[in-house]
Each structure stands twice: as C-alpha cells, then as structure tokens.
Amino acid sequence: METIQEQEQEQSTAMPRIGDEAPKFKAVTTQGDINFLDDYAGKWVILFSHPADFTPVCTSEFITFAHLENKFEKANCKLVGLSIDGLYSHIAWLRTIKEKIEFNGMKNVEVKFPLIEDITMEVAKKYGMVQPNESKTQAVRAVFFIDPNGIVRAIIYYPLSLGRNFDEIYRALLAMQTADAFDVATPADWNPGDDVIVSPAGSCGVAEERMTSTDELDCKDWFFCTKKLDKDEVLSTILKK
C-alpha cells in the first residue's frame, strides 16, 4: 500500500505524454489572467518552466526567449513561461532584467510573453514539472510543444543546472510544422532546405517501385528514401508573411 509521501511524489512527477491532450488550466500571469489552452486555439504554444526568479541561468534564458519572441510569433507559436514564484516576484525580476541585465549582446530586453504565477504548484504538477529527486520545491527546465489542436507533440526536460538550446527549440518547432504540412519526416540535424524523409513503403510492390524509380525520390534502400524540399517553399508555407 502506497504511503502519502509516495502518492504525492507520483502526483508531482505525473506528466502528459506525447500525443496526449495538454492539460487545461486558468492562471494569473504577468500579462493578466489566461485560460490555457482556450486562449491559444489555432496556435502552437511552447509552455516552459524555470526553477526560480532572480537566478542567473533562468535570467539568461528569459532574455533569449524574449529576444526571439517575434521569430516564434512568425511561426504561429506563442510562448508561455512558468515558475512557482509569486506574481510580484515575477514583475520585479522581469523589470530587473530590462533595466540592468545584458547577456550575449542583448540588453534592455522586455519580456512581453506571460509568466505564470504557480505558488500552489497546481500547473507544475499537472505537467510533471517538479522532479523530487532534482528538487522538491522548484520546477525543472521543461519545454512542452503543444500544437494548434491542443496536443502535446514534443517534450524536452533539462536539469536545473543546464540552460536550454534555443536554436534546437526553434528547429524542433519548424521540423514538426514541416512534417505536418508536407506529410514527411525530418532526419537528424534537419533544417529547412535539407532533404526530408519519405515514409517507408507499405508493401513489396511499392518498395520495388521506389528502388527502380527515377523520379524525385533518392532511395538508399527500400526503407530509406529522401527527397528534396526547397527551403523557400518550407518557410513560405509555415511562416507568417
């Protein structure tokens, strides 16, 4: 029989999985109240957590996210941050970032996307952002990619000590959008303009046809076929004009 402590640990580490509907919630943020996900219907959302306000790694991340916000916006993606600090702490920290902090040549950066107050850890527990073996009182650096239908499409978790790679976060977003728009898959290290992968053949006849065809497919073997996908075509399809 589970103890209360074990039950609490399970609740704090439970998380939606890829393909699940993202949990909905209402919250107070630095940009006013939000109704998640209803307020973001039809858009991609990156929901990310950070351990605490007024910490150096988090500060570097928020400056970077804020600097890139317009880039994500062009990809039809909204940013929503979360920590289990209070609203007034959030406001004071974001003001300090704008007025005093410079990082990688970025300064006077104003964070305009919402930062959720989650003192009760209600949202953090819904998303499994608190990992007790890492910290019982702070949310780890979680990143949830949620598509326009409210489905969790990808999840990245980082330990408290490791700052996120924002090039990879943006690349992953574009790769998933490209896969949806063109019915393809993307290989390792893919970026717009690189060849994409065509789904494996579903029958022997199709496999043989692919191997002997001279059309746009480049098949190394029956199960590994790629094709070119023009960078401009990709970007004009998935990015806002």
Secondary structure, 3 states (H helix, E strand, C coil): CCCHHHHHHHHHHCCCCCCCECCCEEEEECCEEEEECHHHCCCEEEEEECCCCCCHHHHHHHHHHHHHHHHHHHCCEEEEEEECCCHHHHHHHHHHHHHHCCECCECCCCCCCCEEECCCCHHHHHCCCECCCCCCCCECEEEEEECCCCEEEEEEEECCCCCCCHHHHHHHHHHHHHHHHHCCECCCCCCCCCCEEECCCCCHHHHHHHHHCCCCCEEEECCEEEECCCHHHHHHHHCCC
